[in-house]
Amino acid sequence: MPTKILLDTDIGSDIDDAVCLAYLLAQPRCELMGITTVTGEAAERAMMADVLCKVAGREIPIFAGLENPLIVPARQPRAPQYQAAAKWPHRREFPGNAIDFLRNTIRSHPHEITLLTIGPLTNIAAMLSVDPQIARLLKSLVMMGGNFTPVRGSDGRSIYAEWNILNDPHAAAIVFHADIPLVHAIGLDVTLQVTMPSAEVRRRFEKKLLRPVLDFAEVWFSHAQDRITFHDPLAATTIFDEEICEFEAGNIDVELNSEKLAGFTFWNPDSKAARHQVAKTVNSKRFFEHYFEQFD
């Protein structure tokens, strides 16, 4: 049976969001129920998502979501890759409310929806804040977020804060404390193991659905980036291939009280805690084979 997916994304900043959306549109076992965008220029991000949907020949509901974090100052006010969307047909109007759309879709399909979050968690925290009971109606939440590396400082915290959590740590805390049946977190320590240099990207992104992604990637490469790290696609593929990553059960929390450390993630393994699971290893070869075979 197809897996019902809701995607929440900050497509337009790091290129991996577009790489992830292309995968979901190509994956035959994915029933993409809708897309919501988050952080600055959310409407432009929605337009980028629509570019890929149109190339795929799909009519997917898309809603522009919240642009500012709950409390901390915005770190991501622009969607620089949108400049490459001009040559591709796309909608320019996205009426409706992203939070209401998420709530209504989940409530219409109780215990069936996998919520895939590949950006800051502002939209999701807002939804949970206005409707706390909806957490129990999700099948699961899969996120690219956090850093669960065993390399720690003297205080036990992760050395590096991951971007999605750092952009809205208070939203992340709301999500981690919510009563969601299962949370799979794929963190920076694992995603950094799946990278591809720009020359290989240009060679391999020749399929129809990957052509606009390559256009977006050229903007990414022009800002002194010489490779793509497949952060978000890795999270997505774990939904459809359980052998790409190995997970460990435990508890996740986020630092909020220290200005210097806000957004740092805590990971406490606990074999009896089944609700939070983090990726601990990745089979990079299996990941790349699985990703590209969807476009054959």
C-alpha positions in Angstrom: 0.0 0.0 0.0 1.3 3.5 -0.7 2.5 5.6 2.3 0.6 8.8 2.8 3.1 11.6 3.3 2.8 15.3 4.2 6.0 17.2 3.5 7.0 20.4 5.4 10.0 22.0 3.7 12.2 25.1 3.5 13.0 24.4 -0.2 15.1 27.2 -1.7 17.9 27.5 0.8 20.0 24.3 0.9 19.5 22.4 -2.4 18.7 19.1 -0.6 15.1 20.0 -0.2 14.5 20.0 -3.9 16.5 16.8 -4.3 14.2 15.3 -1.7 10.9 16.5 -3.3 12.0 15.1 -6.6 12.5 11.7 -4.9 9.1 11.8 -3.3 7.4 12.6 -6.7 9.3 9.7 -8.3 8.8 7.2 -5.5 5.8 4.9 -6.6 5.0 4.0 -3.0 4.7 7.6 -1.9 1.2 9.1 -1.8 2.1 12.8 -1.4 -0.9 14.4 0.3 0.4 17.9 0.3 3.4 20.3 0.8 3.8 23.2 3.2 6.7 25.6 3.2 8.4 27.4 6.0 10.8 30.3 6.7 11.3 33.5 4.8 9.8 34.0 1.4 7.5 31.0 2.0 5.5 31.8 -1.1 8.6 31.7 -3.3 9.4 28.4 -1.8 5.9 27.2 -2.6 6.5 28.2 -6.2 9.7 26.2 -6.4 7.8 23.2 -5.1 5.2 23.7 -7.7 7.8 23.7 -10.4 8.8 20.1 -9.5 5.1 19.0 -9.2 4.4 20.4 -12.7 7.4 18.7 -14.2 6.2 15.5 -12.6 2.7 16.0 -14.0 1.2 16.1 -10.5 -1.4 18.3 -8.9 -0.3 18.4 -5.3 -1.8 20.8 -2.7 0.8 23.4 -1.7 0.5 26.0 1.1 2.9 28.7 2.1 3.4 28.5 5.8 5.0 30.6 8.6 8.0 32.8 7.8 9.3 33.7 11.2 10.4 31.5 14.1 8.3 31.4 17.3 10.7 33.4 19.4 14.3 33.7 18.1 15.3 36.1 15.3 14.9 34.8 11.7 18.1 33.4 10.3 16.7 32.4 6.8 14.8 35.4 5.4 15.4 34.6 1.7 15.0 31.7 -0.8 18.0 32.3 -3.1 17.3 29.4 -5.4 14.0 30.8 -6.4 15.8 32.9 -9.1 16.2 29.7 -11.1 12.5 29.0 -11.1 11.8 31.7 -13.6 12.3 29.5 -16.7 9.9 26.8 -15.4 6.1 27.1 -15.3 4.6 27.4 -11.9 1.7 28.8 -9.9 2.1 32.2 -8.2 -0.9 32.1 -5.9 -1.2 29.8 -2.9 -4.4 30.6 -1.1 -5.3 29.0 2.2 -3.7 28.4 5.6 -0.9 25.9 5.9 -1.6 25.1 9.5 -5.3 24.4 8.9 -4.4 22.3 5.9 -2.0 20.1 8.0 -4.6 19.7 10.7 -7.5 18.9 8.4 -5.5 16.4 6.4 -4.2 14.5 9.5 -7.7 14.5 11.1 -9.2 13.2 7.8 -6.7 10.3 7.8 -6.1 9.4 11.5 -3.1 7.1 12.1 -2.3 7.0 8.4 -0.1 10.1 7.8 3.7 10.1 8.0 4.8 13.7 8.5 8.1 14.4 6.8 9.8 17.6 8.1 13.0 18.8 6.3 13.1 22.4 7.5 12.7 24.3 10.8 9.7 23.0 12.8 7.7 26.3 13.1 4.7 25.1 11.1 4.5 21.8 13.0 4.9 23.4 16.4 2.1 25.9 15.6 -0.2 23.1 14.6 0.5 21.2 17.8 0.0 24.3 19.8 -3.5 25.0 18.5 -4.4 21.3 18.4 -2.3 19.2 20.9 -4.5 16.1 20.4 -3.5 15.8 16.8 -0.1 14.5 17.7 -1.7 11.1 18.6 -3.4 11.0 15.2 -0.1 10.8 13.2 1.3 7.5 12.1 4.8 8.9 12.6 7.0 11.9 12.2 10.3 11.6 10.2 12.6 14.5 10.3 15.9 15.7 9.1 17.1 17.5 12.2 19.5 17.5 15.1 23.0 16.3 15.6 23.4 13.1 17.7 27.1 12.6 17.2 29.0 10.9 20.1 31.5 13.8 20.0 30.5 15.9 23.0 31.7 18.9 24.9 32.6 18.7 28.6 29.0 19.5 29.5 27.7 16.5 27.4 26.1 18.6 24.6 26.6 18.0 20.9 29.5 20.0 19.5 27.5 21.3 16.5 23.9 22.6 16.4 22.1 21.5 13.2 20.5 24.2 11.0 16.8 23.1 11.1 16.8 22.9 14.9 18.9 26.1 15.3 16.5 28.1 13.2 13.6 27.5 15.6 14.7 25.6 18.8 11.5 26.4 20.6 9.5 24.9 17.8 11.7 21.8 18.0 11.2 21.5 21.7 7.4 21.6 21.2 7.6 18.8 18.6 9.9 16.6 20.7 7.7 16.9 23.7 4.5 16.2 21.8 2.7 12.8 22.2 3.6 11.6 18.6 3.5 7.8 18.4 6.9 7.6 16.7 9.6 10.1 15.8 12.5 9.1 13.6 15.2 11.8 13.5 18.0 11.6 11.0 20.7 13.9 12.2 23.7 15.8 10.8 26.2 13.3 12.1 24.7 10.7 9.7 23.6 12.8 6.7 27.1 14.2 6.3 28.1 10.7 5.1 26.1 11.0 1.9 27.6 13.6 -0.4 28.2 14.1 -4.1 30.6 16.5 -5.8 29.1 19.0 -8.3 30.6 17.3 -11.3 28.9 14.1 -10.5 25.6 15.9 -9.8 25.7 17.5 -13.2 26.3 14.1 -14.8 23.7 12.2 -12.9 20.9 14.7 -12.7 19.9 14.2 -16.4 16.4 12.7 -15.9 13.4 14.9 -16.6 12.4 15.4 -13.0 15.9 16.2 -11.9 16.5 18.9 -14.6 14.9 21.7 -12.6 16.7 20.5 -9.5 20.0 20.9 -11.4 19.0 24.4 -12.3 18.4 25.1 -8.6 21.7 23.4 -7.8 23.6 25.7 -10.1 22.6 28.6 -7.8 23.8 26.6 -4.8 27.1 25.8 -6.6 27.6 29.5 -7.5 27.8 30.3 -3.8 31.1 28.5 -3.4 29.5 25.1 -2.7 31.2 22.3 -4.7 29.0 19.5 -3.6 25.5 18.4 -2.5 24.9 16.7 0.9 21.8 14.6 0.7 20.5 15.5 4.2 16.8 15.6 3.4 16.7 12.8 0.8 18.3 10.5 3.3 15.5 11.1 5.7 12.9 10.5 3.0 14.4 7.2 1.8 14.3 5.7 5.3 10.5 5.7 5.1 10.6 3.3 2.1 13.8 1.3 2.8 14.3 0.3 6.4 17.9 -1.0 5.8 19.4 2.3 4.7 19.8 3.5 8.3 20.0 1.8 11.7 18.1 3.5 14.5 18.5 3.6 18.2 15.7 4.3 20.7 15.9 7.0 23.4 14.9 10.5 24.2 15.6 13.8 22.4 15.6 17.2 23.9 16.8 20.7 22.9 18.7 23.4 24.7 16.7 26.5 25.1 18.1 28.4 28.1 21.6 29.2 26.9 21.9 31.8 24.2 25.2 30.3 23.0 23.9 26.8 23.0 20.3 27.3 21.9 19.4 24.6 19.3 21.9 22.0 20.5 20.3 18.6 20.8 20.5 16.1 23.7 20.4 12.4 23.0 19.8 9.9 25.8 19.7 6.3 24.6 17.0 4.2 26.3 16.0 0.8 24.9 12.7 1.0 26.7 11.8 4.4 25.1 10.2 3.6 21.7 8.8 7.0 20.8 12.1 8.7 19.7 14.6 7.0 17.5 17.7 8.5 15.9 19.7 7.2 13.0 23.1 5.9 14.1 24.5 4.5 10.9 23.9 4.8 7.2 24.6 2.5 4.3 25.7 5.1 1.8 26.0 2.8 -1.2 22.5 1.4 -0.6 21.1 5.0 -0.2 22.5 6.2 -3.6 21.3 3.1 -5.4 17.9 3.4 -3.9 17.6 7.1 -4.6 18.6 7.0 -8.3 16.7 3.8 -9.2 13.4 5.8 -8.6 14.3 7.8 -11.7 15.1 4.9 -14.1 
